[in-house]
Amino acid sequence: MNVITGQTVKVNTDDKTPKILYASNNASSQLLVQKLFAGKCIVDPAFDGIEAMWLIGKNNYSLVMADYMLKHVNGFDVLNNLKEQKGRNFPVLLLSSVKKSEVLQEYPKLNSKVDEVIMIPFERDYLVPTVLNYINGYSVNASSNL
């Protein structure tokens, strides 16, 4: 059950189902992402950067997505922390309403820290296959060149 909306989102909970973390303080975005991935992935919500880092330390994720604008610790710093951890073996995506060029200008080392920046509002037809492709070990851009 989604703690914010009270709605039940059915997910497949077997051990083979990929598990992703979505860090966003936007309840509507949290619910949308849970619905988009229902039956495909287990989505754990984090509502601020501190909670995201705590959950990452306690769980094994196939992928982590974080909004750039988070409470307490921004999404870039959450993802930056992940990239510095030894043994990190999952892709990390930064979602941002700020233009990618502006984010890159503010954080020039972003390309080495984050696998992809996805603009908010995101296209549903782009987000789902992108996430699933990263989980399966390749990026949308790499697969489209085959």
CYANA upper distance limits for C-alpha pairs under 8 A (distance plus 0.5 A):
  1 MET  CA      6 GLY  CA      6.52
  1 MET  CA      7 GLN  CA      6.13
  1 MET  CA      8 THR  CA      4.70
  1 MET  CA      9 VAL  CA      6.52
  2 ASN  CA      6 GLY  CA      5.72
  2 ASN  CA      7 GLN  CA      5.99
  2 ASN  CA      8 THR  CA      6.59
  2 ASN  CA      9 VAL  CA      7.46
  2 ASN  CA     31 LEU  CA      7.87
  3 VAL  CA      7 GLN  CA      8.34
  4 ILE  CA     27 ALA  CA      7.17
  5 THR  CA     27 ALA  CA      8.38
  5 THR  CA     31 LEU  CA      8.38
  9 VAL  CA     34 GLN  CA      7.43
  9 VAL  CA     35 LYS  CA      7.16
  9 VAL  CA     38 ALA  CA      7.45
 10 LYS  CA     38 ALA  CA      6.68
 10 LYS  CA     39 GLY  CA      7.63
 11 VAL  CA     38 ALA  CA      5.47
 11 VAL  CA     39 GLY  CA      5.39
 11 VAL  CA     40 LYS  CA      8.00
 11 VAL  CA     41 CYS  CA      7.57
 11 VAL  CA     42 ILE  CA      6.62
 12 ASN  CA     17 THR  CA      7.14
 12 ASN  CA     38 ALA  CA      7.93
 12 ASN  CA     39 GLY  CA      5.73
 12 ASN  CA     40 LYS  CA      7.72
 12 ASN  CA     41 CYS  CA      7.62
 12 ASN  CA     42 ILE  CA      7.38
 13 THR  CA     17 THR  CA      6.94
 13 THR  CA     42 ILE  CA      7.33
 17 THR  CA     40 LYS  CA      7.56
 17 THR  CA     41 CYS  CA      6.23
 17 THR  CA     42 ILE  CA      7.27
 18 PRO  CA     40 LYS  CA      7.94
 18 PRO  CA     41 CYS  CA      5.45
 18 PRO  CA     42 ILE  CA      6.75
 18 PRO  CA     61 TYR  CA      7.85
 18 PRO  CA     62 SER  CA      6.21
 18 PRO  CA    135 ILE  CA      8.03
 19 LYS  CA     41 CYS  CA      6.04
 19 LYS  CA     42 ILE  CA      5.11
 19 LYS  CA     43 VAL  CA      6.50
 19 LYS  CA     44 ASP  CA      7.95
 19 LYS  CA     60 ASN  CA      8.00
 19 LYS  CA     61 TYR  CA      5.63
 19 LYS  CA     62 SER  CA      5.94
 19 LYS  CA     63 LEU  CA      7.62
 20 ILE  CA     41 CYS  CA      7.33
 20 ILE  CA     42 ILE  CA      6.66
 20 ILE  CA     43 VAL  CA      5.53
 20 ILE  CA     44 ASP  CA      6.73
 20 ILE  CA     61 TYR  CA      5.77
 20 ILE  CA     62 SER  CA      6.13
 20 ILE  CA     63 LEU  CA      5.42
 20 ILE  CA     64 VAL  CA      6.10
 20 ILE  CA     65 MET  CA      8.08
 21 LEU  CA     43 VAL  CA      6.22
 21 LEU  CA     44 ASP  CA      5.30
 21 LEU  CA     45 PRO  CA      6.51
 21 LEU  CA     46 ALA  CA      7.62
 21 LEU  CA     52 ALA  CA      8.15
 21 LEU  CA     56 ILE  CA      8.36
 21 LEU  CA     61 TYR  CA      7.27
 21 LEU  CA     63 LEU  CA      7.14
 21 LEU  CA     64 VAL  CA      5.29
 21 LEU  CA     65 MET  CA      6.59
 21 LEU  CA     66 ALA  CA      8.44
 22 TYR  CA     30 GLN  CA      7.76
 22 TYR  CA     33 VAL  CA      8.40
 22 TYR  CA     43 VAL  CA      7.20
 22 TYR  CA     44 ASP  CA      6.71
 22 TYR  CA     45 PRO  CA      5.68
 22 TYR  CA     46 ALA  CA      6.64
 22 TYR  CA     64 VAL  CA      6.67
 22 TYR  CA     65 MET  CA      5.34
 22 TYR  CA     66 ALA  CA      6.22
 23 ALA  CA     45 PRO  CA      6.44
 23 ALA  CA     46 ALA  CA      4.94
 23 ALA  CA     47 PHE  CA      6.26
 23 ALA  CA     48 ASP  CA      6.93
 23 ALA  CA     49 GLY  CA      7.53
 23 ALA  CA     52 ALA  CA      6.51
 23 ALA  CA     64 VAL  CA      8.44
 23 ALA  CA     65 MET  CA      6.71
 23 ALA  CA     66 ALA  CA      4.96
 23 ALA  CA     67 ASP  CA      6.60
 23 ALA  CA     70 LEU  CA      8.18
 23 ALA  CA     75 GLY  CA      8.17
 24 SER  CA     29 SER  CA      7.73
 24 SER  CA     30 GLN  CA      7.15
 24 SER  CA     45 PRO  CA      7.96
 24 SER  CA     46 ALA  CA      6.75
 24 SER  CA     47 PHE  CA      5.67
 24 SER  CA     48 ASP  CA      6.93
 24 SER  CA     66 ALA  CA      6.74
 24 SER  CA     67 ASP  CA      5.86
 24 SER  CA     69 MET  CA      8.27
 24 SER  CA     70 LEU  CA      6.78
 25 ASN  CA     30 GLN  CA      8.41
 25 ASN  CA     46 ALA  CA      7.97
 25 ASN  CA     47 PHE  CA      4.89
 25 ASN  CA     48 ASP  CA      6.40
 25 ASN  CA     70 LEU  CA      6.66
 25 ASN  CA     71 LYS  CA      7.62
 26 ASN  CA     30 GLN  CA      6.81
 26 ASN  CA     47 PHE  CA      8.03
 27 ALA  CA     31 LEU  CA      6.75
 28 SER  CA     32 LEU  CA      6.63
 29 SER  CA     33 VAL  CA      6.57
 30 GLN  CA     34 GLN  CA      6.73
 30 GLN  CA     45 PRO  CA      7.12
 31 LEU  CA     35 LYS  CA      6.70
 32 LEU  CA     36 LEU  CA      6.57
 33 VAL  CA     37 PHE  CA      6.72
 33 VAL  CA     43 VAL  CA      8.21
 34 GLN  CA     38 ALA  CA      6.40
 34 GLN  CA     42 ILE  CA      8.41
 34 GLN  CA     43 VAL  CA      6.38
 36 LEU  CA    124 ARG  CA      8.20
 36 LEU  CA    128 VAL  CA      7.59
 37 PHE  CA     41 CYS  CA      5.93
 37 PHE  CA     42 ILE  CA      7.82
 37 PHE  CA     43 VAL  CA      7.79
 37 PHE  CA    128 VAL  CA      7.70
 38 ALA  CA     42 ILE  CA      7.63
 46 ALA  CA     51 GLU  CA      6.13
 46 ALA  CA     52 ALA  CA      5.62
 46 ALA  CA     55 LEU  CA      8.16
 47 PHE  CA     51 GLU  CA      7.15
 47 PHE  CA     52 ALA  CA      7.87
 47 PHE  CA     70 LEU  CA      8.11
 47 PHE  CA     71 LYS  CA      8.26
 48 ASP  CA     52 ALA  CA      6.78
 48 ASP  CA     70 LEU  CA      5.80
 48 ASP  CA     71 LYS  CA      5.40
 48 ASP  CA     72 HIS  CA      6.99
 48 ASP  CA     73 VAL  CA      7.52
 49 GLY  CA     53 MET  CA      6.77
 49 GLY  CA     70 LEU  CA      6.34
 49 GLY  CA     71 LYS  CA      6.65
 49 GLY  CA     72 HIS  CA      6.48
 49 GLY  CA     73 VAL  CA      5.03
 49 GLY  CA     74 ASN  CA      6.46
 49 GLY  CA     75 GLY  CA      6.94
 49 GLY  CA     78 VAL  CA      6.61
 50 ILE  CA     54 TRP  CA      6.75
 50 ILE  CA     72 HIS  CA      7.12
 50 ILE  CA     73 VAL  CA      6.75
 51 GLU  CA     55 LEU  CA      6.59
 52 ALA  CA     56 ILE  CA      6.65
 52 ALA  CA     78 VAL  CA      7.82
 53 MET  CA     57 GLY  CA      6.82
 53 MET  CA     78 VAL  CA      6.91
 54 TRP  CA     58 LYS  CA      6.99
 55 LEU  CA     59 ASN  CA      6.51
 56 ILE  CA     60 ASN  CA      7.53
 56 ILE  CA     61 TYR  CA      7.82
 61 TYR  CA     90 PHE  CA      7.38
 62 SER  CA     89 ASN  CA      8.50
 62 SER  CA     90 PHE  CA      5.89
 62 SER  CA     91 PRO  CA      7.80
 62 SER  CA    135 ILE  CA      6.42
 63 LEU  CA     90 PHE  CA      5.66
 63 LEU  CA     91 PRO  CA      5.56
 63 LEU  CA     92 VAL  CA      6.42
 63 LEU  CA     93 LEU  CA      8.39
 63 LEU  CA    131 VAL  CA      8.15
 63 LEU  CA    134 TYR  CA      8.13
 63 LEU  CA    135 ILE  CA      6.94
 64 VAL  CA     90 PHE  CA      7.86
 64 VAL  CA     91 PRO  CA      7.02
 64 VAL  CA     92 VAL  CA      5.36
 64 VAL  CA     93 LEU  CA      6.79
 65 MET  CA     92 VAL  CA      6.34
 65 MET  CA     93 LEU  CA      5.18
 65 MET  CA     94 LEU  CA      6.32
 65 MET  CA     95 LEU  CA      7.46
 66 ALA  CA     75 GLY  CA      5.67
 66 ALA  CA     76 PHE  CA      8.30
 66 ALA  CA     78 VAL  CA      8.26
 66 ALA  CA     79 LEU  CA      8.02
 66 ALA  CA     92 VAL  CA      8.46
 66 ALA  CA     93 LEU  CA      6.97
 66 ALA  CA     94 LEU  CA      5.67
 66 ALA  CA     95 LEU  CA      6.42
 67 ASP  CA     74 ASN  CA      8.21
 67 ASP  CA     75 GLY  CA      5.79
 67 ASP  CA     94 LEU  CA      6.34
 67 ASP  CA     95 LEU  CA      5.04
 67 ASP  CA     96 SER  CA      6.32
 68 TYR  CA     74 ASN  CA      6.21
 68 TYR  CA     75 GLY  CA      4.71
 68 TYR  CA     76 PHE  CA      6.36
 68 TYR  CA     94 LEU  CA      6.72
 68 TYR  CA     95 LEU  CA      6.35
 68 TYR  CA     96 SER  CA      5.66
 68 TYR  CA     97 SER  CA      8.39
 69 MET  CA     74 ASN  CA      5.98
 69 MET  CA     75 GLY  CA      6.66
 69 MET  CA     96 SER  CA      7.83
 70 LEU  CA     74 ASN  CA      5.16
 70 LEU  CA     75 GLY  CA      6.39
 73 VAL  CA     77 ASP  CA      6.89
 73 VAL  CA     78 VAL  CA      7.22
 74 ASN  CA     78 VAL  CA      6.95
 75 GLY  CA     79 LEU  CA      6.68
 75 GLY  CA     94 LEU  CA      7.28
 76 PHE  CA     80 ASN  CA      6.31
 76 PHE  CA     94 LEU  CA      7.46
 77 ASP  CA     81 ASN  CA      6.51
 78 VAL  CA     82 LEU  CA      7.03
 79 LEU  CA     83 LYS  CA      6.86
 79 LEU  CA     92 VAL  CA      7.14
 79 LEU  CA     94 LEU  CA      8.20
 79 LEU  CA    113 LYS  CA      7.47
 79 LEU  CA    114 VAL  CA      7.27
 80 ASN  CA     84 GLU  CA      7.03
 80 ASN  CA    113 LYS  CA      6.20
 80 ASN  CA    114 VAL  CA      8.02
 81 ASN  CA     85 GLN  CA      7.19
 82 LEU  CA     88 ARG  CA      7.30
 83 LYS  CA     88 ARG  CA      7.23
 83 LYS  CA    113 LYS  CA      6.19
 83 LYS  CA    114 VAL  CA      8.25
 90 PHE  CA    135 ILE  CA      8.16
 91 PRO  CA    114 VAL  CA      8.23
 91 PRO  CA    115 ASP  CA      6.55
 91 PRO  CA    134 TYR  CA      7.04
 91 PRO  CA    135 ILE  CA      7.91
 92 VAL  CA    114 VAL  CA      6.07
 92 VAL  CA    115 ASP  CA      6.00
 92 VAL  CA    116 GLU  CA      7.67
 93 LEU  CA    114 VAL  CA      6.47
 93 LEU  CA    115 ASP  CA      6.23
 93 LEU  CA    116 GLU  CA      5.53
 93 LEU  CA    117 VAL  CA      6.38
 93 LEU  CA    118 ILE  CA      7.66
 94 LEU  CA    114 VAL  CA      7.28
 94 LEU  CA    116 GLU  CA      6.86
 94 LEU  CA    117 VAL  CA      5.28
 94 LEU  CA    118 ILE  CA      6.71
 95 LEU  CA    117 VAL  CA      6.26
 95 LEU  CA    118 ILE  CA      5.28
 95 LEU  CA    119 MET  CA      6.20
 95 LEU  CA    120 ILE  CA      6.69
 96 SER  CA    100 LYS  CA      8.10
 96 SER  CA    117 VAL  CA      7.56
 96 SER  CA    118 ILE  CA      6.83
 96 SER  CA    119 MET  CA      5.54
 96 SER  CA    120 ILE  CA      5.83
 97 SER  CA    119 MET  CA      6.11
 97 SER  CA    120 ILE  CA      5.10
 97 SER  CA    121 PRO  CA      7.36
 98 VAL  CA    102 GLU  CA      7.11
 98 VAL  CA    103 VAL  CA      7.05
 98 VAL  CA    119 MET  CA      7.91
 99 LYS  CA    103 VAL  CA      6.86
 99 LYS  CA    119 MET  CA      7.65
100 LYS  CA    104 LEU  CA      6.55
100 LYS  CA    117 VAL  CA      7.21
100 LYS  CA    118 ILE  CA      8.50
100 LYS  CA    119 MET  CA      7.82
101 SER  CA    105 GLN  CA      6.56
102 GLU  CA    106 GLU  CA      6.72
103 VAL  CA    107 TYR  CA      6.47
104 LEU  CA    108 PRO  CA      5.55
104 LEU  CA    109 LYS  CA      8.04
104 LEU  CA    110 LEU  CA      6.66
104 LEU  CA    111 ASN  CA      8.29
109 LYS  CA    113 LYS  CA      7.11
110 LEU  CA    114 VAL  CA      6.33
111 ASN  CA    115 ASP  CA      7.49
111 ASN  CA    116 GLU  CA      8.29
118 ILE  CA    122 PHE  CA      7.30
122 PHE  CA    126 TYR  CA      7.88
122 PHE  CA    127 LEU  CA      7.15
123 GLU  CA    127 LEU  CA      6.63
124 ARG  CA    128 VAL  CA      6.74
125 ASP  CA    129 PRO  CA      7.49
126 TYR  CA    130 THR  CA      6.50
127 LEU  CA    131 VAL  CA      6.57
128 VAL  CA    132 LEU  CA      6.67
129 PRO  CA    133 ASN  CA      6.35
129 PRO  CA    140 VAL  CA      8.07
130 THR  CA    134 TYR  CA      6.71
130 THR  CA    139 SER  CA      7.26
130 THR  CA    140 VAL  CA      6.16
131 VAL  CA    135 ILE  CA      6.70
132 LEU  CA    136 ASN  CA      6.66
133 ASN  CA    137 GLY  CA      6.83
133 ASN  CA    138 TYR  CA      6.00
133 ASN  CA    139 SER  CA      6.13
133 ASN  CA    140 VAL  CA      6.78
134 TYR  CA    138 TYR  CA      5.61
134 TYR  CA    139 SER  CA      5.78
134 TYR  CA    140 VAL  CA      8.16
138 TYR  CA    142 ALA  CA      7.10
138 TYR  CA    143 SER  CA      7.30
139 SER  CA    143 SER  CA      6.72
140 VAL  CA    144 SER  CA      6.55
141 ASN  CA    145 ASN  CA      7.10
142 ALA  CA    146 LEU  CA      7.57
